[in-house]
């Protein structure tokens, strides 16, 4: 992935509490607004991520099957 192509974007990462979601957030959070969506974040890989606490990162808890929550 070329990081330069994703700048100034709003990015939603589903499954954001997992290892892949946290790693992707680390790469994107500096130059984008990143929202991680997952069932739960307590004890997740996100808490170990360098993205944790970044002002461009927000967390949203919910089930991907709940269309209203995803919206």
FENKARA-V590963 format. One record per pair of residues at least 24 apart in sequence whose C-alpha atoms are under 10 Angstrom apart, sorted by the first residue. I is the first residue (numbers start at 0). J is the second residue. D is the distance in whole Angstrom. If there is no record, write none. Layout:
I_J_D, I_J_D
//
This chain:
2_26_8, 2_27_7, 2_30_9, 3_27_10, 3_30_9, 5_30_8, 5_31_7, 6_30_5, 6_31_6, 6_32_9, 7_31_5, 7_32_7, 8_32_6, 8_33_8, 9_33_6, 9_34_8, 9_55_10, 10_34_6, 10_35_8, 10_56_10, 11_35_6, 11_36_7, 11_57_10, 11_58_10, 11_59_10, 11_69_10, 12_36_6, 12_37_9, 12_58_10, 13_37_6, 13_38_9, 13_59_10, 13_60_10, 13_61_10, 13_62_10, 13_63_7, 13_69_9, 14_38_8, 14_39_9, 14_40_10, 14_60_10, 14_62_10, 14_63_9, 15_39_9, 15_40_8, 15_43_9, 15_44_9, 15_45_7, 15_58_8, 15_59_9, 15_60_10, 16_40_5, 16_41_9, 16_42_9, 16_43_5, 16_44_6, 16_45_5, 16_46_8, 16_48_10, 16_58_9, 16_60_10, 17_43_6, 17_44_5, 17_45_7, 18_43_8, 18_44_5, 18_45_7, 18_47_9, 18_48_9, 19_44_9, 19_45_10, 20_44_8, 20_45_8, 20_48_10, 21_45_5, 21_46_9, 21_47_8, 21_48_6, 21_49_9, 21_50_8, 21_51_9, 22_47_10, 22_48_7, 22_49_9, 22_50_9, 23_48_10, 23_50_9, 24_48_8, 24_49_9, 24_50_6, 24_51_9, 24_55_10, 24_56_8, 25_49_6, 25_50_5, 25_51_9, 25_53_9, 25_56_10, 26_50_8, 27_55_9, 27_56_10, 28_53_7, 28_54_9, 28_55_6, 28_56_6, 28_57_10, 29_53_8, 29_54_9, 29_55_7, 29_56_9, 30_55_8, 31_55_7, 31_56_9, 32_56_6, 32_57_8, 33_57_6, 33_58_9, 34_58_6, 34_59_7, 35_59_6, 35_60_8, 36_60_6, 36_61_7, 36_62_8, 36_63_8, 36_68_10, 36_69_8, 37_61_6, 37_62_7, 37_63_7, 37_69_10, 38_62_6, 38_63_8
//
